[in-house]
Amino acid sequence: MKSNSPLLFSKLESALEKAGLTMLPSEFHGLMTGMVCGGIRFDKRGWQETFLQLTNDGKPFDADLEGVTKDLYRSIDKALSENPEQGFELLLPDDDESLAMRLEALIEWIQSFFLGLAKLQPTFANTKGELGEMLGDLREITNVEFDVDDSAENLEGFEVLKEHVIDTCWKCLLEFGTLPDDKTIH
């Protein structure tokens, strides 16, 4: 399952709305991706508790949102663990939406990613080297103004930003995360 499909975005948006959560699908996906890249494992107890604390004041999700959440987790974990260059995508509004809207969603995604990563790796902001620079780039992206037009140049730049975010996720997983067999990969 590709995580950027309009169907998944719509399904998650509906489930969040039905559950009464004010999070946007991009924020939800960014938070979960940050936790996966920070080392949380689906097959270990506690991931749901941590995620619920951050999203729903520790209360359980309704059945619909719980199902979507588990599917989304599996999709993120599989795509990042197997081949992020070919399978992992950011869950953002469809390309039919304005660039300004998609850029705003990307910024929200990154901010939520940082929250999820910080929950598991509280000192990640002190990361040095190439990964530290990449994380710094993401912080800078969150300061970008999103009042942009849909010019070809801006659209191309947006795609470059998305690829950089995906590369940073992969590097974070390599630094902080775990493979499905629970062996840390360094």
Contacts in CASP RR format, 6 or more apart in sequence:
PFRMAT RR
TARGET T0000
AUTHOR 0000-0000-0000
METHOD contacts of the structure
MODEL  1
MKSNSPLLFSKLESALEKAGLTMLPSEFHGLMTGMVCGGIRFDKRGWQET
FLQLTNDGKPFDADLEGVTKDLYRSIDKALSENPEQGFELLLPDDDESLA
MRLEALIEWIQSFFLGLAKLQPTFANTKGELGEMLGDLREITNVEFDVDD
SAENLEGFEVLKEHVIDTCWKCLLEFGTLPDDKTIH
1 8 0 8 1.000
1 71 0 8 1.000
1 75 0 8 1.000
2 8 0 8 1.000
2 75 0 8 1.000
2 87 0 8 1.000
2 89 0 8 1.000
3 29 0 8 1.000
3 72 0 8 1.000
3 75 0 8 1.000
3 76 0 8 1.000
3 79 0 8 1.000
3 87 0 8 1.000
3 88 0 8 1.000
3 89 0 8 1.000
3 90 0 8 1.000
3 91 0 8 1.000
4 89 0 8 1.000
4 90 0 8 1.000
4 91 0 8 1.000
4 92 0 8 1.000
6 94 0 8 1.000
8 72 0 8 1.000
8 75 0 8 1.000
8 91 0 8 1.000
9 25 0 8 1.000
9 91 0 8 1.000
9 92 0 8 1.000
9 93 0 8 1.000
9 94 0 8 1.000
11 68 0 8 1.000
12 25 0 8 1.000
12 28 0 8 1.000
12 29 0 8 1.000
12 68 0 8 1.000
12 72 0 8 1.000
12 91 0 8 1.000
13 24 0 8 1.000
13 25 0 8 1.000
15 64 0 8 1.000
15 65 0 8 1.000
15 67 0 8 1.000
15 68 0 8 1.000
16 22 0 8 1.000
16 23 0 8 1.000
16 24 0 8 1.000
16 25 0 8 1.000
16 28 0 8 1.000
16 65 0 8 1.000
18 62 0 8 1.000
18 64 0 8 1.000
18 65 0 8 1.000
19 56 0 8 1.000
19 61 0 8 1.000
19 62 0 8 1.000
19 64 0 8 1.000
19 65 0 8 1.000
21 28 0 8 1.000
21 55 0 8 1.000
21 56 0 8 1.000
21 65 0 8 1.000
23 31 0 8 1.000
23 55 0 8 1.000
24 105 0 8 1.000
24 108 0 8 1.000
25 91 0 8 1.000
26 90 0 8 1.000
26 91 0 8 1.000
26 92 0 8 1.000
26 93 0 8 1.000
26 105 0 8 1.000
26 106 0 8 1.000
26 108 0 8 1.000
26 109 0 8 1.000
26 112 0 8 1.000
27 108 0 8 1.000
27 109 0 8 1.000
27 111 0 8 1.000
27 112 0 8 1.000
28 55 0 8 1.000
28 72 0 8 1.000
28 91 0 8 1.000
28 112 0 8 1.000
29 72 0 8 1.000
29 76 0 8 1.000
29 90 0 8 1.000
29 91 0 8 1.000
29 109 0 8 1.000
29 112 0 8 1.000
30 90 0 8 1.000
30 91 0 8 1.000
30 109 0 8 1.000
30 110 0 8 1.000
30 112 0 8 1.000
30 113 0 8 1.000
30 116 0 8 1.000
31 51 0 8 1.000
31 54 0 8 1.000
31 55 0 8 1.000
31 112 0 8 1.000
31 113 0 8 1.000
31 115 0 8 1.000
31 116 0 8 1.000
32 51 0 8 1.000
32 69 0 8 1.000
32 72 0 8 1.000
32 73 0 8 1.000
32 76 0 8 1.000
32 116 0 8 1.000
33 76 0 8 1.000
33 80 0 8 1.000
33 113 0 8 1.000
33 169 0 8 1.000
34 112 0 8 1.000
34 113 0 8 1.000
34 114 0 8 1.000
34 115 0 8 1.000
34 116 0 8 1.000
34 117 0 8 1.000
34 120 0 8 1.000
34 169 0 8 1.000
34 172 0 8 1.000
35 47 0 8 1.000
35 50 0 8 1.000
35 51 0 8 1.000
35 116 0 8 1.000
35 117 0 8 1.000
35 119 0 8 1.000
35 120 0 8 1.000
36 73 0 8 1.000
36 76 0 8 1.000
36 77 0 8 1.000
36 80 0 8 1.000
36 173 0 8 1.000
36 177 0 8 1.000
37 80 0 8 1.000
37 113 0 8 1.000
37 117 0 8 1.000
37 169 0 8 1.000
37 172 0 8 1.000
37 173 0 8 1.000
37 176 0 8 1.000
37 177 0 8 1.000
38 116 0 8 1.000
38 117 0 8 1.000
38 120 0 8 1.000
38 121 0 8 1.000
38 124 0 8 1.000
38 172 0 8 1.000
38 173 0 8 1.000
38 176 0 8 1.000
38 177 0 8 1.000
39 120 0 8 1.000
39 121 0 8 1.000
39 173 0 8 1.000
39 176 0 8 1.000
39 177 0 8 1.000
39 178 0 8 1.000
40 47 0 8 1.000
40 50 0 8 1.000
40 120 0 8 1.000
41 47 0 8 1.000
41 178 0 8 1.000
41 182 0 8 1.000
42 70 0 8 1.000
42 73 0 8 1.000
42 74 0 8 1.000
42 77 0 8 1.000
43 180 0 8 1.000
43 182 0 8 1.000
44 182 0 8 1.000
47 73 0 8 1.000
49 58 0 8 1.000
50 119 0 8 1.000
50 120 0 8 1.000
51 69 0 8 1.000
52 58 0 8 1.000
52 59 0 8 1.000
52 60 0 8 1.000
52 61 0 8 1.000
54 115 0 8 1.000
54 116 0 8 1.000
54 119 0 8 1.000
60 66 0 8 1.000
61 67 0 8 1.000
61 69 0 8 1.000
72 91 0 8 1.000
76 88 0 8 1.000
77 180 0 8 1.000
79 87 0 8 1.000
79 88 0 8 1.000
79 89 0 8 1.000
80 88 0 8 1.000
80 169 0 8 1.000
80 170 0 8 1.000
80 173 0 8 1.000
81 173 0 8 1.000
81 179 0 8 1.000
81 180 0 8 1.000
84 166 0 8 1.000
84 167 0 8 1.000
84 169 0 8 1.000
84 170 0 8 1.000
84 173 0 8 1.000
85 166 0 8 1.000
85 170 0 8 1.000
88 166 0 8 1.000
88 169 0 8 1.000
88 170 0 8 1.000
89 166 0 8 1.000
90 106 0 8 1.000
90 109 0 8 1.000
90 162 0 8 1.000
90 165 0 8 1.000
90 166 0 8 1.000
91 109 0 8 1.000
92 102 0 8 1.000
92 105 0 8 1.000
92 106 0 8 1.000
92 109 0 8 1.000
92 162 0 8 1.000
93 101 0 8 1.000
93 102 0 8 1.000
93 105 0 8 1.000
95 102 0 8 1.000
98 150 0 8 1.000
99 148 0 8 1.000
99 149 0 8 1.000
99 150 0 8 1.000
99 154 0 8 1.000
99 155 0 8 1.000
99 158 0 8 1.000
100 146 0 8 1.000
100 147 0 8 1.000
100 148 0 8 1.000
102 158 0 8 1.000
103 144 0 8 1.000
103 146 0 8 1.000
103 148 0 8 1.000
103 158 0 8 1.000
104 146 0 8 1.000
106 141 0 8 1.000
106 158 0 8 1.000
106 161 0 8 1.000
106 162 0 8 1.000
106 165 0 8 1.000
107 141 0 8 1.000
107 142 0 8 1.000
107 144 0 8 1.000
107 146 0 8 1.000
109 165 0 8 1.000
110 138 0 8 1.000
110 141 0 8 1.000
110 142 0 8 1.000
110 165 0 8 1.000
111 142 0 8 1.000
113 138 0 8 1.000
113 165 0 8 1.000
113 169 0 8 1.000
114 138 0 8 1.000
114 139 0 8 1.000
117 124 0 8 1.000
117 172 0 8 1.000
117 176 0 8 1.000
118 124 0 8 1.000
118 125 0 8 1.000
120 176 0 8 1.000
121 176 0 8 1.000
124 135 0 8 1.000
124 172 0 8 1.000
124 176 0 8 1.000
125 135 0 8 1.000
127 135 0 8 1.000
127 175 0 8 1.000
130 171 0 8 1.000
131 168 0 8 1.000
131 171 0 8 1.000
131 172 0 8 1.000
131 175 0 8 1.000
134 164 0 8 1.000
134 167 0 8 1.000
134 168 0 8 1.000
134 171 0 8 1.000
135 168 0 8 1.000
135 172 0 8 1.000
137 164 0 8 1.000
137 168 0 8 1.000
138 164 0 8 1.000
138 165 0 8 1.000
138 168 0 8 1.000
141 161 0 8 1.000
141 164 0 8 1.000
141 165 0 8 1.000
148 154 0 8 1.000
173 185 0 8 1.000
174 185 0 8 1.000
174 186 0 8 1.000
175 186 0 8 1.000
177 184 0 8 1.000
177 185 0 8 1.000
178 184 0 8 1.000
178 185 0 8 1.000
179 185 0 8 1.000
END
